């Protein structure tokens, strides 16, 4: 058969009934997938559905036990990620894989440095790096800056530029927006569109269905290692995709029981940090959830850290339960019933090598602690209680937290605040990078806590969840917090305008 | 079922150093000469006595390493404290005062280590490297660059490490061995079951998380280094007792032996893992190897090579085990 004729019919990448098991665990159990040339294909599924295993098979990190891969009609059997890349299948991982101290240029060509007899060809490297950055529409990116000093969004762009070296035919992106703000996400979508127009096929993995809908033309849903459905993105309602993902109907993602705001529990007057925030005024009442929206770098995380006593305050007054408590340390805040959930559960939030029990109870190693000796049985019992309550999937309370999935890890991090019986919960991106099912559980939990009279500050870069969960929302821009208004008084467009500093322009228009 | 799983995970971790020791003893049992001379009560008394200094040092070092730090000043502090012991005896102090003041000197040096590390956010490696030089210099200055031999020996201190009483039987053990064993039990409980112990592990696992959990990281670190220094001070008393003189140039490189014992005992140099029983067994194993090599009349360089190999093998087991598992799984 002549190649020209078949290439019109053959998809760029065809995955047929791929299976993969690890010991007794079946990771993939018959996954089929077709991606046309220039198509953006969303791969959707909960954590543990097999997305990352499939990606590892495609990128050559794992060999499939059964099934076949075809790239442009040719059998595709990558032996390792470099081989896959050379065949034209490039991968951008969820976690950034950059060498922070090397420059942008060095990172883009890392591992594929143009060389002659072992001598680096610097001019050629510069040319290739420049071209890769131009291709993603970032020609202004400084080539000699160490990657460490770039923002997360810029680092992500460097990672994409790196994937583009060597003219890939298929580009796989794993949760590329998990640490990006809305504006950076828009930029990224522009890059994806540009690549798609050039005929590069993109497999786009994301938990954010709205994003998939925005960027992808077709989708495939994975559940329990199988592909359970695929179709055109435009003709499919989000609810039916969610139904495919979880295998059940999700009638209510954002539950909201009636609750009434009570006494002020946390008052911030003109709070400023050393660099950020520059001015924050906020009154948080018992039984309410206040959302903080803003771009990455707007000072939301810094606000929470300063309030919690992790960073120094430069100015302002903090009152807790109407008592002034401006100067503080995390230990004092915890003693006053304030808890912080870190945005970065791997680097800061959790002791990955320690047990679930230790992680859940670290701030309050009791009950049953006498003379400084921890009662292990009571600790394990307390941990067991929270694991059941939060529906944590783990073998037992002694399992190291690092072995759990992202969603379960987050439940442990949140469970620590519950075990501590914190009355004021400062939650920084509590649903980042976790599966839809766990997200829904966390929303439910937040609603429950507010109904119990606890006060929550909810920082998020994902507007729909803020609108769904919060009673009031404030927007931060360059270290300043806007007026905090009830959710009903905001429109989505207004919030975004405020986040990019265009609130007034919007009103004038 | 769940309990059994929980048990097996902890059990395997706890048992690893014992397995290493068992293998060493097994290899010794194969050799006829060693069998007849090594496995004797009197010889084990000697080995235990030889273990004491490294074991006591290892208890302090375990705290430091589990918390994610390192203390290179251990050897120099042992030398300094052996000289301090000699000087205190020269001044006619009694047993309790000698012990308490020497331990205090070690503790103060540790306090300085911890204070500088936390106040200036310096690397423990650098600060304790500096302290290593300072303590060595101080001990030479204090001892006038020669050994210090008290004119009137203090019998109670000398007896700590004296194993010459009925040399052919296991009992009676010297006081120092009992002291070390008692401290090992105490420190096992401290590290495993107290709030302070949990904090040590938490700080070593992830300092940022520890801070987030309201743990006073700096105060705990200072306490850890001070406590470690106190242990090095006690090891210094033992060092004096062993030689019955204060020697400013003794225990050079001892810190590396101590670190080796802790690492053989299952601790991770990146922090968050380790145990007192493991470290003590590690120290005991190294003493067994030295003793066995001595009996076989192997030259010193052989001992050094053997102990070097043991360190790499003991720590390498952690890495090799999963590789072997993967290999066999693939085979199936």
HADDOCK unambig.tbl for C-alpha pairs under 7 A between the chains (distance, minus, plus):
assign (segid A and resid 330 and name CA) (segid B and resid 212 and name CA) 6.36 0.50 0.50
assign (segid A and resid 330 and name CA) (segid B and resid 214 and name CA) 4.65 0.50 0.50
assign (segid A and resid 331 and name CA) (segid B and resid 214 and name CA) 3.81 0.50 0.50
assign (segid A and resid 331 and name CA) (segid B and resid 215 and name CA) 6.39 0.50 0.50
assign (segid A and resid 334 and name CA) (segid B and resid 214 and name CA) 6.61 0.50 0.50
assign (segid A and resid 348 and name CA) (segid B and resid 208 and name CA) 5.16 0.50 0.50
assign (segid A and resid 348 and name CA) (segid B and resid 209 and name CA) 4.70 0.50 0.50
assign (segid A and resid 349 and name CA) (segid B and resid 209 and name CA) 5.40 0.50 0.50
assign (segid A and resid 350 and name CA) (segid B and resid 209 and name CA) 5.86 0.50 0.50
assign (segid A and resid 351 and name CA) (segid B and resid 202 and name CA) 6.66 0.50 0.50
assign (segid A and resid 351 and name CA) (segid B and resid 205 and name CA) 5.67 0.50 0.50
assign (segid A and resid 351 and name CA) (segid B and resid 206 and name CA) 5.80 0.50 0.50
assign (segid A and resid 351 and name CA) (segid B and resid 209 and name CA) 6.49 0.50 0.50
assign (segid A and resid 353 and name CA) (segid B and resid 205 and name CA) 6.40 0.50 0.50
assign (segid A and resid 362 and name CA) (segid B and resid 213 and name CA) 6.47 0.50 0.50
assign (segid A and resid 363 and name CA) (segid B and resid 213 and name CA) 5.17 0.50 0.50
assign (segid A and resid 363 and name CA) (segid B and resid 214 and name CA) 6.50 0.50 0.50
assign (segid A and resid 372 and name CA) (segid B and resid 194 and name CA) 5.20 0.50 0.50
assign (segid A and resid 372 and name CA) (segid B and resid 195 and name CA) 5.32 0.50 0.50
assign (segid A and resid 373 and name CA) (segid B and resid 193 and name CA) 5.47 0.50 0.50
assign (segid A and resid 373 and name CA) (segid B and resid 194 and name CA) 4.00 0.50 0.50
assign (segid A and resid 373 and name CA) (segid B and resid 195 and name CA) 6.00 0.50 0.50
assign (segid A and resid 374 and name CA) (segid B and resid 193 and name CA) 5.30 0.50 0.50
assign (segid A and resid 374 and name CA) (segid B and resid 194 and name CA) 5.20 0.50 0.50
assign (segid A and resid 374 and name CA) (segid B and resid 195 and name CA) 5.94 0.50 0.50
assign (segid A and resid 396 and name CA) (segid B and resid 2 and name CA) 6.67 0.50 0.50
assign (segid A and resid 398 and name CA) (segid B and resid 6 and name CA) 6.26 0.50 0.50
